[in-house]
């Protein structure tokens, strides 16, 4: 079981940047795909990005392509989400997640994840 902790959220102006960090404890990190999700009030949860544990390949939602970059540091058991050119519509609580059923690149993901962080909030002002 992985314990995930997010950090790096905050208040930023439109066009600004933030780096979110997801730090994991537990050796399972080495073979779990990690996803970043977000949820804004009144909106459905959205898979923002993910990175594969095996290939290192990544995937992005259309809404963030070209602006967000995910990376993984296995030695530090950390996944980063670099967010550039932030927009007010990026305002949400951001969570990192992992599950042995979760595969980066699949269309569907588990309704309930085995590992789900407490989240970090991103607020983008116009």
N, C-alpha and C positions, 0 to 999 in steps of 0.2 A: 504494500500500500504506500502510495506517495502522499506526502504532505506538501502542499503548494502554497506559496505566499507571494502575493503580488505587491508591487510598490512602483512609485514613479508617477502616479497620477497627480493632477493639479489643475489649476486654472490658467488658461493660456488664451491669447488673442487669436482670432482667425488668421491663418497663415503661419502660425507658430509651430513649434515642434516639442515633442516629449518623447522620452524613452521609458517604456514600461519594462519592468523586470519581473520574471517569475522564477523564484528560487525553490528548488525541490530538495527534500530530504528523503533518502531511501534509494537503494541501489536500483530499484525498478525504473528509475529515470532513464537508465541506459538503453532500455528497450521499449519505451513508451513513446508513441507519437504525442506531441503536445499541441494543444489548440488554444488560441485566444478567442474568447467570445465577448460580446458586449450586449448590454440590455439597457435601453432607455425607458423611462417611465411611460407606460401605456403601449409599449412596443414589444414585439416578440424578440426573443433571444436570437442573436445573429452570430454566426461563425465568421470571425474577421480574418483569421489566418491560422495556419498550422504548419508544423514541420515534422517530417518523418524521422524516426529514430534510426532507421537503417540506411536510407539513401541520402538523407539530408534535404530531400526535395521539399519544397514549400508550396503553399497554395494561398490565394488571397480572394476575398470577396471582391466583386466588381466595384463596389463602392469605395474600396481603399487601394485598388491596384495603382501602382505608380507613385503612391504616397507613403505607404507603410512597407516596412521591411522586417521580416522575422529572422532571427538568427539563434543559434544554439551553441552553447559552450558546455561540452560534456564534462570537462575537467571541473568546472564550477557548478555543474548541475543547474544551469541557469538558461532560461530562454528569454530573449529580448524582443521587444516590439518597438522598432523605431518608427515614430509617427511624424511625418512632415506635412507641411501645408494643411494643417488641421482646419476643419470647417465646423461651424456650429452643429451640424448634423452628426458630428462625431461624438458629441456629448453623450456620455453613458457611463455606466459602471462596467469596468473591464475585468474579465476573469480568465485565468488560465485553467486548463483542465486536462485530465488524462484518464484513460481507461483501457483495459486490455482488449476491449471490443472496438475501440476507436482507431480508425485508420485515416490518416491525412490523405485527402484525395477522394475519399468516398463521398457519395452524394448525401448519405444519411449518417447520423451520429446518434449515440445513445441518448435517450431522454434523460437518464440520470447517470452521471459520471461517478466512477469510484473515487476519483480525486478531483476536487473542485475547490479553488481558493476562495478567500473571503472577499476578494475584489479590490480594485482601486478605482477611484472615480476621476473621470476626465471631464472637464467643463471647458468649452470653447466659446468665447464671447465674440460677437460680431462687431 
